């Protein structure tokens, strides 16, 4: 142009009786838009491929099973083990990921409800967990979400299998600990009841033995051997009392302190 700028022009024309009529269209903005679009697509592909989580780019059409896979990133191939040749359409994927027809129907219903909600609100597809089958036969817990474009959707997810296994182990451990504490509590209650029943006659034996020893001095001609026997009964009763108290402390539902003896 006169100002030194360059433009992309589309030229055509036709011959006239006298001369030639030339027509042109300015394609500068179109070419610039194409360059920006190409740059944007390259950035999207780079971002898509480098995502650390499994992701797929899928057509979004009316016939769900016939929608084509437009791309699968490296993380998706590594987790599930399928190649692009094996998964050309969503129908191929659904049969492999959900081999059980009943569960496949259930999973599809949950996914379609989430997609419909996303269409109405413009928000991300609601996150849900699904049981999916890998190529090597492993079944994993996969949490999936995504975003809808005009004619496609980007679906991403994360493998939560180990997390769910860890939660299951924690629940089992908590249940076992609760059962252990319940058993200890029941044992403590029984031990307390037994100790109470034993302590009542034991206290009476101890009290009567002590009274007999106190009165022995006032009785003339009291046999020394009987005094020794009564003294032994008192000592034995106290020893039994101490033993019962230690047993109650051991079976009581409180932390135990271990000390060297």
Buried (B, 14 or more C-beta within 10 A) or exposed (E): EEEEEEEEEEEEEEEEEEEEEEEEEEBEEEEEEEEEEEEEEEEEEEEBEEBEEBBBBBBBEEEBEEBBBBBBBBBBBEBBBBEEEEBEBBBBBBEBBBEEEEEBEBBBEBBEEBBEEBEEEEEBBBEBBBBBBBEEEEEBBBBBBBBBEEEBBBBBBBBBBEEBEEEEEEEEEEEEEEEEEEEBEEBBEEBBEBBEEBBEEBEEBBEBBBEBBEEBEEEEEBEEEEBEEBBEBBEBBEEBBEEBEEBBEEBBEEEEEEEEE
